[in-house]
Amino acid sequence: MSLRGVPLIELTWTESSHEFESLAVSLRALLLRADVRVGYADLLAALGLGSAVVAAIDDTFGWWASHARDAALDTVAARYGLRLRCLHPPEAAVGLRRSIEFAQHFHDSYEPLIRAAIEHGLPALVWRGWPPPRDHMWGVVTDAPPNMLSGYSLWHGGHPLPMTGPAHQVYIVEDAAPPVESPTHEELFELAVDHQRAQWAGTWCARPNILTGRDAWDAWAREIRAPSESFDPSLPVARQIMQLARTLASARRHFAAWLREVGPRLQPRWVQLAARWSRTCDRIASLLSPFESDDAVRARLGEPGGADQIRTAIADCADLEAALVAQFEQFSLNSRESARLEGLNDSS
């Protein structure tokens, strides 16, 4: 079913209490509207978010896990049959958090374009602009009543809600149709491996404010302070730690379950790596689980050495993923060497 020409935009928005990757939930809803059914964990794998860690050095660390979710959006959208037109690209969003003039600029320049798209039955996929506590989330704009844009984002029970600020990224969904061939689980796994390697190589996202892999874990550890070391009250710091830990742990639980499900059906060369990756995700989720509660984090920060304990857990997470990526790299090296030897044998 094509989105083009639909006069009234209807969207079935579903989410569970443990799905925190708003871009994946948004894409799932858009694809379902085109009769394309894709699982949340499949989208985590395709987008590279199953075991991603990101630091956005120009934003509060509690919101880091909302940044760069769209690093692979263009490729993923095309594979699943979505055609997106970018109105406000990722590069233009850098630094807008502190821009006083941007809200008026968005209202004057971008809102009319979104409104025109809505009137032609084309929804908009947007990042930010939703009311708190989802103001850093992705969502889908589906209606444009007078003086307002509205649509769907996380944490509102699947009900529409109005936008209350400017979106920092905007994509018009110009068309959606079932792809000729959806990505296989084998392809999704290989794509996820490529994402993970790129994140640890620092090549996954070219935006100047984004760190990934070891650099991102280290940046998070540097943000952990005991209340006596912070200029802010401990509650906001605790909430930021909770929010980041909860998002990272939840994604890894979903991804670990996906790896356990699809791993045995992959080509033999991938089976052991998938099992190792699943165990790594489970161990990292376990290390982060004590920090998924606001009260628990506050209590930990109030203990002598509590901040050091959190930093140690973060460092352990980084070491686990570093060891996993090292195995990916060794596997890639061995595969290239095997291919080279096969080529020599074929030519002899």
Residue, then its C-alpha position, 0 to 999 in steps of 0.5 A: m500500500s502506497l502512502r502517496g495520495v492517502p488523504l487522511i494519515e492513520l498510524t498504528w503505533t505500538e510500543s512495549s514498556h521496555e522499547f526505548e529506541s524511538l526511531a526503531v518504534s517509529l519505523r516499525a509503525l511506518l512500515l506497518r502502515a505499508d503492510v510491512r511487518v518488521g520486528y523491533a529487534d530486527l530494526l535494532a540490528a539493521l540500524g546498528l543500535g543493538s549494542a551501540v553506545v554514543a556520546a554527544i559531547d554537546d548535550t547532557f549525558g542522560w540524553w546521549a542514547s538519543h543521538a545518532r540513531d539515524a546513522a544508517l537510516d537512509t540505507v535501512a529505509a531503502r531496504y525496507g521500502l521507505r522513500l525519505r526526503c530529508l528536509h533538515p539533515p543531521e548536520a544542520a542539527v548540530g548545536l541547535r540545542r542552544s539556538i534561540e532563533f531556531a524555534q522561529h526559523f522552524h516555525d517559518s521555514y519547516e512547519p509549512l513544508i511539513r504541513a503541506a506534506i501532511e495535507h498530501g497524505l505524507p507523514a513526517l519522521v522527526w527527531r525532537g520537538w515532542p513534549p517532555p519527557r520525550d523531547h529527545m525522541w523520534g516520532v511521526v507527525t501525522d496531522a497538522p491542525p491550525n497552529m499545531l503539528s501532532g503525531y506519535s512518539l514514545w511514552h504516550g500510550g499509542h495516543p497522538l500528542p502535539m509537538t511543543g517545539p522545533a524538530h531538529q531533523v525532519y524526513i518526509v516519508e514520500d512513499a512506502a511499499p513492501p520491498v521486493e526482498s526484505p533483508t534476511h536474518e543473515e544479512l541483518f547479522e552481517l550488517a550489525v557486525d559492520h555497524q559494531r566494527a565501525q562504531w569502535a573504529g570511529t567511522w560509524c557517524a561522521r558528525p563532529n559532536i558524536l563519539t562511539g565505542r570505547d571513546a563513548w564508554d570513557a566519556w560516560a565514565r568521566e561524567i559520573r560524579a559523587p554528589s559532593e563533586s557535582f555542582d548539581p543536586s544528585l537527583p538530576v545526575a542520578r536520573q541521567i545515569m538511570q536513563l542512559a543505563r536503562t536505554l543501553a541495557s534494554a537494547r542489549r536484552h532485546f538484541a541478545a534475545w534476537l541473537r539467540e533466536v537467529g544465531p543457530r540458523l546462520q551460516p556455520r561461520w557466524v554461529q559461534l560469534a552470534a553466541r558470543w555476542s549474545r552472552t556479551c550483551d547479557r553480561i553488559a545488561s547485567l552490569l548496568s541493571p543496578f543503575e536502571s532505577d533512579d532511587a538505586v542510583r541515588a543511593r549508590l552515589g550517596e555511598p562512599g566510593g559509590a561513584d567509583q563503583i559505577r565507573t568500574a561497571i562502565a569500564d567493565c562494559a567497555d572491556l567486554e565489548a572491546a574483546l568482542v570487537a577484537q574477535f570480529e576483527q580477527f574473524s575478518l582477518n582470517s576470512r580475508e586470508s582464507a579468501r586470498l589462499e583460495g584465490l591462489n589455489d584457483s590460479s595455480 
